[in-house]
Amino acid sequence: MTDFAATRRAFHLPQGITYLDGNSLGPMPVAARDRVARMMADEWSEMLIAGWNKAGWYVQPRRVGDRIARLIGAGPGQVVMGDTLSIKVFQALSAALRLRPGRRVILSDSGNFPSDLYVAQGLAQAVGAELRVVPPEDVEAAIAPDLAVLMLTEVDYRTGRRHDMAALTARAHQAGALAVWDLAHSAGAVDVDLTGADADFAVGCTYKYLNGGPGAPAFIWTHPRHADAAQPILQGWMGHDAPFAFDLDYRPASGIERMRVGTPPVIALTALDAALDVWEGVGLADLRARSIDLTQAFVAGVEARCPDVTLNSPRDPARRGSQIGFRHPQAYAVMQALIAAGVVGDFRAPDVLRFGFAPLYNDLDDVERAVDTLARVLRDGIWDDEKFRQKAAVT
Amino acid sequence: MTDFAATRRAFHLPQGITYLDGNSLGPMPVAARDRVARMMADEWSEMLIAGWNKAGWYVQPRRVGDRIARLIGAGPGQVVMGDTLSIKVFQALSAALRLRPGRRVILSDSGNFPSDLYVAQGLAQAVGAELRVVPPEDVEAAIAPDLAVLMLTEVDYRTGRRHDMAALTARAHQAGALAVWDLAHSAGAVDVDLTGADADFAVGCTYKYLNGGPGAPAFIWTHPRHADAAQPILQGWMGHDAPFAFDLDYRPASGIERMRVGTPPVIALTALDAALDVWEGVGLADLRARSIDLTQAFVAGVEARCPDVTLNSPRDPARRGSQIGFRHPQAYAVMQALIAAGVVGDFRAPDVLRFGFAPLYNDLDDVERAVDTLARVLRDGIWDDEKFRQKAAVT
């Protein structure tokens, strides 16, 4: 059994705050602060350029990738770190498109994070592909024989709705297409199993449930069947077969290494590496069970006590990730009042109160306080009373 | 007059080391370590998600960009930070290509850093452009009326040869083409003047002469005449006109903001921001004068005392950056012996000893020690004697 009291203690959580926004930015693991300080003092300071070998900076993107692999159902040597999620979406999508020559349709849904759609639009325009965007519930029906790539975010950033990765991937494969999955709201939140789902490419960020810090590097996974065939458009020296031969012509490295582009962000990767220590000993089944306990308790509590809000997430926990949304006509002001009272979730336009539950550090006390505070804010109608914030901030 | 003794004191330089590899990775400014520790403890820890506004993380890429602008002859609001240099090359090059519809030739040279050529190859293949690579001395003659983009690195990473940015840009413009400049070995090393040279796009890294730390973020500059017309292929949410409206369609932000892609790397940008403090009060003319003093003294010293090496950099300081290369048939072994003796330069295949002189922290004592050590290593023929390293390491 995973010891979630111990994982909670690994974080610095500000006094008096119930933090339910780890699906936007995870809190700081204490080890991240200490490890970065040590890296600055012992590695950059003292080793200088030799740190690339001596301190292992050069292999860090693969080594850290291996640590994430376990959390997403991938094997060792299949994940590499770097860049941002948007860049990794571009790489995965462009590589997938090239593996389906003669086809030009990319299918996504309107529940995808907008940046993924922007990336797809930019790529489609540049290479003459076509992006089709349908509502999330219509994705399966829209998988047609002309499809090149199905590109989806597994867990919807607003509603928490979780796509059935295995089923949709199978449908895409039946149509002769490939499936690219964005795990931004999945990795570290639910029991992702890329290998079991037989996905083709996956990408994700590490500043949410993986707690790597603001703007922490992204990851990319390629199924081994594609790893030596994928041809990324973004060809950088770190993805070259022999970066330090300084050849004038690009020759991709074998395997996932070719998805590296430029010089890796060592300080940020060091923070992330330390943040991943918290995951040692955490079982994904335990993680999922705790996530469901927390979200179910929150839904039940809010529905029992807050008649003015409407659930904006699937009721069936099997069909959602680790976040819960409720709609309220004054959602923005309500969230401001909640934050002022020490319960930090976030607002998503036009009317959604969003609450993320991170099994590593959130517990049933957090749920209880969030329910109580939301009920009080709504009951007293104080969300638009400026004075409330002053009062609430000191209680 | 710039106080270079003071700028030198701002760095942590390891005991007993003469560091002449700041053109690969700059040493740590003490403020970088302290600032990152403070950012972790006061911002990420305590502000959590609110740090994006409260601590100014969201505007950091522009704010830090403005600090770099001064060092490259650009104006405020014209530079933005993020990603890696290879990604920024891709953005600048793709945007420049699109500004020259109907033309498809990219011209570069074999002295360019290979990653720039790899990026251009990947882009050219994807969009049907053609990359022509000529020797550095043939660039001017190769600027033809079919040229779309001239893409060069101002200072050659091996030889230190400096292109005449103003003259080549003018030639490119006469041919109806645009000029993209990579400032990797220029920014913080020489008196770059993008505005004076009338360049179109520029990119650079910050881990060399700008001392931002291993893998520090890159920068990109767009001339104001193109800033609202440039259409990057890499369309990410941070470059959207209204990132938090979560529109499904991309609409580029005005100006340089559209060159942002994903979530910015806050920890790394914080280290870089602190590193840029050292530049306050540093005049570019002083910087250039000191660079020339150091490199001239090094060339004169080595040529007077080391008959076995051949200068691999332009003799005229006006035609080179802030680094000096010498060729020696056993260059790799010689560099190992130098490093063992505490003089850190680096080796570039096949036979180049490369020494970078960073005016902010290198001084004439460094030059003297480097010359003495190189002369001794070569005179005694001890570069391939394993025992030498042991002895040298303790002297």
Boltz contact constraints between the chains, C-beta under 6 A:
constraints:
  - contact:
      token1: [A, 12]
      token2: [B, 45]
      max_distance: 6.0
  - contact:
      token1: [A, 14]
      token2: [B, 46]
      max_distance: 6.0
  - contact:
      token1: [A, 21]
      token2: [B, 49]
      max_distance: 6.0
  - contact:
      token1: [A, 24]
      token2: [B, 49]
      max_distance: 6.0
  - contact:
      token1: [A, 25]
      token2: [B, 49]
      max_distance: 6.0
  - contact:
      token1: [A, 27]
      token2: [B, 48]
      max_distance: 6.0
  - contact:
      token1: [A, 28]
      token2: [B, 44]
      max_distance: 6.0
  - contact:
      token1: [A, 28]
      token2: [B, 45]
      max_distance: 6.0
  - contact:
      token1: [A, 33]
      token2: [B, 40]
      max_distance: 6.0
  - contact:
      token1: [A, 37]
      token2: [B, 37]
      max_distance: 6.0
  - contact:
      token1: [A, 40]
      token2: [B, 33]
      max_distance: 6.0
  - contact:
      token1: [A, 44]
      token2: [B, 28]
      max_distance: 6.0
  - contact:
      token1: [A, 44]
      token2: [B, 213]
      max_distance: 6.0
  - contact:
      token1: [A, 45]
      token2: [B, 12]
      max_distance: 6.0
  - contact:
      token1: [A, 45]
      token2: [B, 28]
      max_distance: 6.0
  - contact:
      token1: [A, 46]
      token2: [B, 14]
      max_distance: 6.0
  - contact:
      token1: [A, 48]
      token2: [B, 27]
      max_distance: 6.0
  - contact:
      token1: [A, 49]
      token2: [B, 21]
      max_distance: 6.0
  - contact:
      token1: [A, 49]
      token2: [B, 24]
      max_distance: 6.0
  - contact:
      token1: [A, 49]
      token2: [B, 25]
      max_distance: 6.0
  - contact:
      token1: [A, 57]
      token2: [B, 214]
      max_distance: 6.0
  - contact:
      token1: [A, 84]
      token2: [B, 262]
      max_distance: 6.0
  - contact:
      token1: [A, 84]
      token2: [B, 263]
      max_distance: 6.0
  - contact:
      token1: [A, 85]
      token2: [B, 262]
      max_distance: 6.0
  - contact:
      token1: [A, 86]
      token2: [B, 236]
      max_distance: 6.0
  - contact:
      token1: [A, 86]
      token2: [B, 261]
      max_distance: 6.0
  - contact:
      token1: [A, 86]
      token2: [B, 262]
      max_distance: 6.0
  - contact:
      token1: [A, 110]
      token2: [B, 248]
      max_distance: 6.0
  - contact:
      token1: [A, 114]
      token2: [B, 237]
      max_distance: 6.0
  - contact:
      token1: [A, 114]
      token2: [B, 246]
      max_distance: 6.0
  - contact:
      token1: [A, 115]
      token2: [B, 236]
      max_distance: 6.0
  - contact:
      token1: [A, 115]
      token2: [B, 237]
      max_distance: 6.0
  - contact:
      token1: [A, 117]
      token2: [B, 248]
      max_distance: 6.0
  - contact:
      token1: [A, 118]
      token2: [B, 235]
      max_distance: 6.0
  - contact:
      token1: [A, 118]
      token2: [B, 250]
      max_distance: 6.0
  - contact:
      token1: [A, 121]
      token2: [B, 250]
      max_distance: 6.0
  - contact:
      token1: [A, 122]
      token2: [B, 233]
      max_distance: 6.0
  - contact:
      token1: [A, 122]
      token2: [B, 235]
      max_distance: 6.0
  - contact:
      token1: [A, 126]
      token2: [B, 127]
      max_distance: 6.0
  - contact:
      token1: [A, 126]
      token2: [B, 233]
      max_distance: 6.0
  - contact:
      token1: [A, 127]
      token2: [B, 126]
      max_distance: 6.0
  - contact:
      token1: [A, 213]
      token2: [B, 44]
      max_distance: 6.0
  - contact:
      token1: [A, 213]
      token2: [B, 267]
      max_distance: 6.0
  - contact:
      token1: [A, 214]
      token2: [B, 57]
      max_distance: 6.0
  - contact:
      token1: [A, 214]
      token2: [B, 266]
      max_distance: 6.0
  - contact:
      token1: [A, 215]
      token2: [B, 263]
      max_distance: 6.0
  - contact:
      token1: [A, 215]
      token2: [B, 264]
      max_distance: 6.0
  - contact:
      token1: [A, 215]
      token2: [B, 265]
      max_distance: 6.0
  - contact:
      token1: [A, 215]
      token2: [B, 266]
      max_distance: 6.0
  - contact:
      token1: [A, 233]
      token2: [B, 122]
      max_distance: 6.0
  - contact:
      token1: [A, 233]
      token2: [B, 126]
      max_distance: 6.0
  - contact:
      token1: [A, 235]
      token2: [B, 118]
      max_distance: 6.0
  - contact:
      token1: [A, 235]
      token2: [B, 122]
      max_distance: 6.0
  - contact:
      token1: [A, 236]
      token2: [B, 86]
      max_distance: 6.0
  - contact:
      token1: [A, 236]
      token2: [B, 115]
      max_distance: 6.0
  - contact:
      token1: [A, 237]
      token2: [B, 114]
      max_distance: 6.0
  - contact:
      token1: [A, 237]
      token2: [B, 115]
      max_distance: 6.0
  - contact:
      token1: [A, 246]
      token2: [B, 114]
      max_distance: 6.0
  - contact:
      token1: [A, 248]
      token2: [B, 117]
      max_distance: 6.0
  - contact:
      token1: [A, 250]
      token2: [B, 118]
      max_distance: 6.0
  - contact:
      token1: [A, 250]
      token2: [B, 121]
      max_distance: 6.0
  - contact:
      token1: [A, 261]
      token2: [B, 86]
      max_distance: 6.0
  - contact:
      token1: [A, 262]
      token2: [B, 84]
      max_distance: 6.0
  - contact:
      token1: [A, 262]
      token2: [B, 85]
      max_distance: 6.0
  - contact:
      token1: [A, 262]
      token2: [B, 86]
      max_distance: 6.0
  - contact:
      token1: [A, 263]
      token2: [B, 84]
      max_distance: 6.0
  - contact:
      token1: [A, 263]
      token2: [B, 215]
      max_distance: 6.0
  - contact:
      token1: [A, 264]
      token2: [B, 215]
      max_distance: 6.0
  - contact:
      token1: [A, 265]
      token2: [B, 215]
      max_distance: 6.0
  - contact:
      token1: [A, 265]
      token2: [B, 265]
      max_distance: 6.0
  - contact:
      token1: [A, 265]
      token2: [B, 268]
      max_distance: 6.0
  - contact:
      token1: [A, 266]
      token2: [B, 214]
      max_distance: 6.0
  - contact:
      token1: [A, 266]
      token2: [B, 215]
      max_distance: 6.0
  - contact:
      token1: [A, 267]
      token2: [B, 213]
      max_distance: 6.0
  - contact:
      token1: [A, 267]
      token2: [B, 267]
      max_distance: 6.0
  - contact:
      token1: [A, 267]
      token2: [B, 268]
      max_distance: 6.0
  - contact:
      token1: [A, 267]
      token2: [B, 271]
      max_distance: 6.0
  - contact:
      token1: [A, 268]
      token2: [B, 265]
      max_distance: 6.0
  - contact:
      token1: [A, 268]
      token2: [B, 267]
      max_distance: 6.0
  - contact:
      token1: [A, 268]
      token2: [B, 268]
      max_distance: 6.0
  - contact:
      token1: [A, 271]
      token2: [B, 267]
      max_distance: 6.0
